[in-house]
């Protein structure tokens, strides 16, 4: 029978998932979970050991979190619309008789996204909430010190409060837990200082997880604070209060400290372990990340090696457009996300593999050319992921595909340049264009334009014209290998930026690049020889 379950997962350690929550996760028809646009869901990662193959998944992606929005209703309008749409998705499953487990980190009714679905669905469908261990309890355990005793008062505060109000509330309570940190931390630190509580305050990041950190609140770098962190101000010890300069036990096990005040050194939590039926949560030699290139568009350009990796994967991770190119397989989980979150996507893939999954990260073309291989390899240099096996499988590049349609415009020395200035300044892009143009090499131009970035093609053309003749051939290839493929050749002087978009790749010829008419249309080659 259909039922909506609000499943509290606890603070991060899969072993802190309750027996009932684990049972419901494994039995539910549909697993639903939230994430920001980067696609990484902490809730799903916690629940993964208890999920079974073949479960339907609903990935509810917030349209905004902390960024701005052009929604007519502003931030709140965008969020309200998202909640209505998400509730409609879940209602469709429930109306069809499916049981839905909506995952919630911590407790479902404690600063959780679940409550927004509960308000919209509980009056129409059978609903049950499974409570979970809160981050406040986990943070207190990490400190190894009583949070409150006897008749002391504990106040839970959101870090989003104005500094003045936060200061006043800290002054009037004996113990406090401050949630929702991240970019609010500078204000939280100021309120702790203004209220005279900074010296007594401690910071716990990702409590109970393998990435747990414990510090004095005064020692935290504002730039390094994630949203999933909490500040704890323990209540006064009634007798024999220990000086704040005293250190506690030197144990490095965050869950075993018994002193009345914690160490001020960062403390790493022990690696999470799970029971026999949930071995996937353990770091596992069977887990790996394989970064693959699907080729530019045509399925026939996907290599047999890549096809085998896709067939063997438990999880597919990538930009939505590329994930959609992979045939769906029963039991295989798909994690699609926005194209601007490469690092977060790489981290998600490595986390899944660390827990035992066989993860394939998909890119178009070749993964090592302006694609996901660099992001995954760079993220894997983090000590937490260095034991995760990572392989890269090559693919046909977009430059090779476009060149093949016209002959051999890249037949001699050539370069590849991306016009995107999202990850590097335009001054660097311009300097590289000028260097390649002056060296008389043909070059392929990736990411020439987008809906928000339209002026770079004209700027590139002017830079190249300082070193090349207007008659220099330029190949324009769009959606090569796809259903709307078009490839043609123009001169550098004729290149019209209005006819170039993100699905276009350009090949700018050298002085030795030649165009001639032949059967089937023009052919282009760059000679391997220079005259004389």
C-alpha positions in Angstrom: 0.0 0.0 0.0 1.1 3.5 -0.7 2.7 5.4 2.2 5.0 8.4 2.7 7.8 7.7 5.1 9.8 10.6 6.5 13.0 8.8 7.2 15.5 10.3 9.7 19.0 9.1 8.8 21.0 10.6 11.7 24.0 12.9 11.4 26.2 11.1 8.9 27.6 7.8 10.1 25.6 5.0 8.4 25.8 3.0 11.7 23.7 5.7 13.4 20.7 4.9 11.0 18.0 3.3 13.2 17.0 -0.3 12.7 13.5 0.8 11.6 14.9 3.4 9.2 17.1 0.8 7.6 14.2 -1.6 7.2 12.0 1.0 5.6 14.7 2.2 3.2 15.2 -1.4 2.0 11.5 -2.1 1.6 10.3 1.2 0.0 9.3 1.2 -3.7 10.7 4.7 -4.2 13.7 6.5 -2.5 13.5 10.3 -2.7 16.2 12.7 -1.6 17.2 16.3 -2.0 20.4 18.0 -3.2 21.7 21.3 -4.4 22.4 21.6 -8.2 25.8 20.0 -7.8 23.9 16.7 -7.4 25.7 15.3 -4.3 23.1 14.1 -1.8 24.5 13.5 1.7 21.2 11.8 2.6 21.5 9.3 -0.2 25.1 8.5 0.6 24.1 7.7 4.2 21.2 5.5 3.0 23.1 3.7 0.2 24.1 0.7 2.3 20.5 -0.1 3.0 19.1 0.4 -0.5 18.4 -2.5 -2.8 19.0 -2.9 -6.5 16.1 -1.8 -8.7 14.5 0.8 -6.4 13.1 3.8 -8.1 14.9 7.0 -7.2 13.5 10.6 -7.2 16.3 13.2 -7.1 14.8 16.5 -5.9 17.2 19.2 -7.0 16.9 22.6 -5.4 16.8 25.4 -8.1 18.7 27.7 -5.7 20.4 27.4 -2.3 22.5 30.5 -1.5 22.8 32.1 -4.9 20.6 34.7 -6.5 17.6 33.9 -8.8 15.7 35.7 -11.6 12.5 34.0 -10.5 9.6 36.6 -10.4 8.9 35.7 -6.8 12.6 36.0 -5.8 14.3 33.3 -3.7 11.2 32.4 -1.7 9.1 32.2 -4.8 11.6 29.9 -6.5 11.7 27.6 -3.4 7.9 27.5 -3.0 7.5 26.6 -6.6 10.1 23.8 -6.2 8.4 22.4 -3.2 5.0 22.3 -5.0 6.6 20.5 -8.0 8.5 18.1 -5.7 5.3 17.3 -3.8 3.5 16.7 -7.1 6.2 14.2 -8.1 5.9 12.3 -4.9 2.1 12.4 -5.0 2.1 10.7 -8.4 4.0 7.8 -6.9 1.8 7.6 -3.9 -1.4 7.8 -5.9 -0.1 4.9 -8.0 0.2 2.8 -4.8 3.9 3.0 -4.3 5.6 3.5 -0.9 8.0 6.5 -0.8 10.9 6.9 1.6 11.8 10.5 1.7 15.3 10.7 3.2 16.3 13.4 5.7 19.7 13.9 7.3 19.4 14.1 11.0 15.7 14.1 12.1 12.9 14.8 9.6 11.3 17.5 11.7 14.4 19.3 12.9 15.5 21.9 10.3 14.8 19.4 7.6 13.4 19.7 4.0 11.1 16.8 4.8 8.6 19.0 6.6 7.8 21.0 3.5 6.7 17.7 1.8 4.8 16.6 4.9 2.7 19.8 5.0 1.7 19.3 1.3 1.0 15.6 1.4 0.1 14.4 4.9 -3.6 15.4 4.5 -3.9 13.2 1.4 -1.8 10.1 2.0 -0.9 7.8 4.8 2.3 9.2 6.4 4.7 8.1 9.1 7.8 9.8 10.5 10.9 7.8 11.6 12.9 10.0 14.0 16.7 10.2 13.7 19.7 11.2 15.7 20.2 14.9 15.4 23.5 16.7 14.7 23.3 18.3 18.1 23.5 14.9 19.8 26.3 13.8 17.5 28.3 17.0 18.0 27.9 16.7 21.8 29.2 13.1 21.5 32.2 14.3 19.5 33.0 16.8 22.2 32.8 14.1 24.9 31.3 16.6 27.3 27.9 17.1 28.8 25.8 19.5 26.9 23.4 20.3 29.7 22.9 19.0 33.2 20.2 19.1 35.9 17.9 22.1 35.2 20.1 23.9 32.8 18.5 25.3 29.6 19.6 24.5 26.1 18.8 26.8 23.3 18.9 25.8 19.6 19.7 28.7 17.3 19.9 29.1 13.6 23.1 30.9 12.4 21.0 32.9 10.0 19.6 35.1 12.8 20.8 38.8 12.8 24.0 39.2 14.9 22.3 41.4 17.5 19.5 38.9 18.1 21.9 36.0 18.2 24.1 37.8 20.7 21.2 38.5 23.0 20.0 34.9 22.9 23.5 33.6 23.7 23.7 35.9 26.7 20.4 34.7 28.1 21.0 30.9 27.9 23.2 28.4 29.7 23.9 26.2 26.7 23.5 26.6 23.0 23.8 24.8 19.7 24.0 27.0 16.6 23.0 25.4 13.3 23.1 26.5 9.7 26.7 27.7 9.5 28.5 28.0 6.2 28.6 31.6 5.1 26.9 32.7 8.3 29.9 31.8 10.4 31.6 35.3 10.6 28.3 36.6 12.1 28.1 33.7 14.5 31.7 34.2 15.6 30.9 37.9 16.2 27.8 37.1 18.3 29.8 34.6 20.3 32.4 37.2 21.0 29.9 40.0 21.8 28.0 37.7 24.2 31.2 36.7 26.0 30.7 33.0 25.0 33.5 32.6 22.3 36.0 31.1 24.7 33.5 28.4 25.8 32.4 27.6 22.2 33.4 24.6 20.1 33.0 23.9 16.4 32.1 20.4 15.1 32.1 19.8 11.3 30.3 16.8 9.7 29.7 15.2 13.1 30.0 11.4 13.2 31.3 11.1 9.6 34.7 10.1 8.5 35.4 13.8 7.7 34.5 15.0 11.2 36.6 17.9 12.7 36.5 19.4 16.2 38.0 22.8 16.9 37.6 25.7 19.2 35.2 28.1 17.6 37.7 30.9 17.8 40.2 28.9 15.7 38.0 28.2 12.7 38.8 29.7 9.3 35.7 31.4 8.1 36.4 30.4 4.5 36.4 26.6 5.4 33.0 26.3 7.1 30.5 24.0 5.3 26.8 24.2 5.9 26.9 20.9 7.8 28.7 22.2 10.8 27.5 23.2 14.2 28.8 25.4 17.1 28.2 24.1 20.6 28.4 26.1 23.8 28.1 23.6 26.6 26.3 24.5 29.9 28.5 25.4 32.9 29.8 22.5 34.9 28.2 22.8 38.3 31.4 21.9 40.3 35.1 21.7 39.6 34.8 23.5 36.3 37.9 22.9 34.3 39.9 25.8 33.0 39.4 26.5 29.3 43.2 26.2 28.8 43.2 22.6 30.1 43.3 19.9 27.4 41.2 16.8 27.6 42.2 13.3 26.9 44.8 12.9 24.1 42.7 10.1 22.4 42.2 10.7 18.7 38.9 8.7 18.7 36.2 11.4 18.6 33.6 9.1 20.2 35.7 8.0 23.2 36.6 11.3 24.9 35.5 11.4 28.5 37.1 14.5 29.9 34.9 17.4 30.9 36.3 19.6 28.1 37.4 18.6 24.6 40.8 18.9 23.0 41.3 22.0 20.9 43.1 20.0 18.2 41.1 18.8 15.1 39.8 15.3 15.8 39.1 12.7 13.1 36.2 10.4 13.6 36.8 6.7 13.2 35.8 5.2 9.8 32.2 4.3 9.6 31.4 0.6 9.7 28.2 -1.3 9.0 26.7 -4.6 9.7 27.1 -7.8 7.5 24.1 -7.0 5.3 25.4 -3.5 4.5 29.0 -4.1 3.6 28.8 -1.6 0.7 29.3 1.2 3.2 32.8 0.0 3.9 35.8 1.1 1.8 35.9 -1.8 -0.7 38.4 -2.9 -3.2 35.6 -3.6 -5.6 34.6 0.1 -5.7 36.2 2.2 -8.4 35.7 5.3 -10.5 36.0 5.0 -14.3 35.9 8.3 -16.2 34.8 7.7 -19.8 34.3 9.6 -23.0 31.1 8.8 -25.0 32.4 10.4 -28.1 30.9 13.6 -29.7 27.4 12.4 -30.4 26.9 9.3 -32.5 26.5 6.1 -30.5 28.8 4.3 -33.0 31.7 6.6 -31.8 31.4 5.1 -28.2 34.2 2.6 -28.0 33.6 -1.1 -27.0 35.8 -0.5 -23.9 33.6 2.3 -22.7 30.4 0.3 -23.5 31.6 -2.5 -21.3 32.3 -0.1 -18.4 28.9 1.4 -18.7 27.3 -2.1 -18.7 29.2 -3.1 -15.5 28.6 0.1 -13.6 26.3 0.3 -10.5 26.2 4.1 -10.8 26.3 6.6 -13.7 27.4 10.2 -12.8 27.6 13.2 -15.0 26.1 16.3 -16.6 22.4 15.7 -17.4 22.8 15.9 -21.2 25.5 13.2 -21.1 23.8 10.9 -18.6 20.8 10.9 -20.9 22.9 9.5 -23.7 23.5 6.3 -21.7 20.9 3.6 -22.1 19.0 2.9 -18.9 19.7 -0.5 -17.2 17.7 -2.1 -14.4 19.2 -1.6 -11.0 21.7 1.0 -12.2 21.6 4.3 -10.4 21.9 7.6 -12.3 23.1 10.8 -10.8 22.6 13.7 -13.2 23.6 17.3 -12.3 24.3 20.8 -13.7 27.3 21.3 -16.0 28.9 23.9 -13.7 29.7 21.6 -10.7 32.5 19.5 -11.9 34.4 19.3 -8.6 31.3 18.5 -6.6 30.3 15.8 -9.1 33.8 14.3 -8.9 33.6 14.2 -5.1 30.2 12.5 -5.3 31.6 9.8 -7.6 34.6 9.2 -5.3 32.4 9.0 -2.3 30.2 6.4 -4.0 33.2 4.3 -5.0 34.7 4.6 -1.5 31.5 2.9 -0.3 31.9 0.1 -2.8 30.1 1.3 -5.9 31.4 0.8 -9.4 31.0 4.4 -10.7 31.2 5.6 -14.3 31.6 9.3 -14.8 30.5 10.2 -18.3 31.8 13.0 -20.5 31.2 13.8 -24.2 34.1 13.4 -26.5 37.3 12.4 -24.7 37.2 12.8 -20.9 40.7 14.2 -20.8 39.9 17.2 -23.1 38.0 20.0 -21.3 36.0 17.3 -19.5 35.7 15.3 -16.3 39.0 13.4 -16.1 40.9 16.4 -14.8 38.2 17.1 -12.2 38.1 13.5 -10.9 41.9 13.1 -10.9 42.4 16.4 -9.1 39.7 15.6 -6.4 41.2 12.1 -6.0 44.5 13.8 -4.8 42.6 14.5 -1.5 43.9 12.1 1.1 40.4 10.8 1.9 40.1 9.4 -1.7 43.7 8.4 -2.6 42.8 4.7 -2.0 39.9 4.8 -4.4 40.9 3.2 -7.8 40.4 5.6 -10.7 40.7 4.8 -14.4 40.3 7.0 -17.5 39.0 5.5 -20.7 39.6 7.6 -23.9 37.0 8.7 -26.4 36.8 10.3 -29.8 37.4 14.0 -29.4 35.0 16.6 -30.8 38.0 18.1 -32.7 38.8 14.8 -34.4 35.1 14.3 -35.3 34.7 17.8 -36.9 38.1 17.5 -38.6 37.1 14.1 -40.1 34.0 15.6 -41.8 36.2 18.0 -43.8 39.3 15.9 -44.4 42.5 16.7 -42.4 42.6 20.3 -41.1 44.5 19.1 -38.1 47.1 17.2 -40.2 50.1 19.0 -38.7 50.9 20.6 -35.3 47.8 21.9 -33.7 46.4 23.2 -30.4 43.1 23.0 -28.5 41.8 26.1 -26.7 38.6 26.7 -24.7 37.1 30.2 -25.0 35.3 29.8 -21.7 36.5 32.2 -19.0 34.6 30.6 -16.2 37.7 28.9 -14.7 40.4 31.1 -16.1 40.6 34.9 -16.8 40.0 36.1 -20.3 43.4 37.7 -20.3 44.9 34.2 -20.1 42.7 33.0 -23.0 43.6 35.9 -25.1 47.4 35.4 -24.5 47.1 31.8 -25.5 45.2 32.6 -28.7 47.8 35.2 -29.7 50.6 32.7 -28.9 49.1 29.9 -31.1 48.2 32.3 -33.9 51.7 33.8 -34.0 53.1 30.2 -34.1 51.2 29.5 -37.3 49.4 26.4 -36.0 45.9 25.2 -36.7 43.8 25.1 -33.6 40.5 23.8 -32.4 38.2 26.1 -30.4 36.1 24.5 -27.7 33.3 26.2 -25.8 33.2 29.2 -28.2 29.9 30.7 -26.9 26.9 30.2 -24.6 23.7 32.0 -23.9 25.4 34.2 -21.4 28.8 34.5 -23.2 28.6 35.7 -26.8 31.4 38.2 -27.4 34.5 35.9 -27.2 34.3 34.6 -30.8 34.5 38.1 -32.2 37.4 38.9 -29.8 39.2 35.7 -30.9 38.8 36.5 -34.6 40.3 40.0 -34.1 43.3 38.5 -32.1 43.9 35.9 -34.8 43.7 38.5 -37.7 46.7 40.2 -36.1 48.7 37.1 -37.2 46.7 35.4 -40.0 45.3 36.5 -43.3 41.5 37.1 -43.6 41.5 34.2 -46.2 42.5 31.7 -43.5 40.1 28.7 -43.6 37.8 28.2 -40.6 35.8 25.0 -40.2 32.5 25.4 -38.3 31.1 22.1 -37.0 27.9 22.0 -35.0 26.3 19.0 -33.3 28.6 16.7 -35.2 27.4 13.1 -34.8 24.0 14.4 -33.7 20.7 14.7 -35.4 21.2 18.3 -36.4 24.8 18.0 -37.6 26.2 20.8 -39.9 29.8 21.3 -41.0 31.0 24.0 -43.4 34.1 26.0 -44.1 34.4 29.9 -44.2 37.2 32.3 -44.1 38.5 34.0 -41.0 37.3 37.3 -42.3 33.8 35.9 -43.0 33.4 34.2 -39.6 30.1 35.4 -38.1 29.9 35.1 -34.3 26.1 35.0 -34.4 26.3 31.6 -36.1 28.3 30.1 -33.3 26.9 28.6 -30.0 27.9 26.1 -27.3 27.3 23.1 -29.5 29.7 24.4 -32.1 33.4 23.6 -32.5 35.7 25.7 -34.6 38.9 24.8 -36.4 41.1 27.8 -37.4 43.6 26.9 -40.1 47.2 27.8 -40.4 49.0 29.4 -43.4 49.5 25.9 -44.8 45.8 25.0 -44.6 44.2 24.5 -48.0 40.6 24.2 -49.2 39.7 22.6 -52.5 36.5 21.5 -54.2 36.0 17.7 -54.6 33.2 15.2 -55.0 30.8 15.6 -52.2 31.9 19.1 -51.3 34.9 21.0 -50.1 37.9 19.3 -48.5 40.4 20.8 -46.2 43.9 19.8 -45.2 46.8 21.3 -43.4 50.0 20.2 -45.1 52.7 18.4 -43.2 55.3 20.3 -45.1 56.4 23.9 -45.4 57.6 25.1 -48.8 61.4 25.0 -49.0 
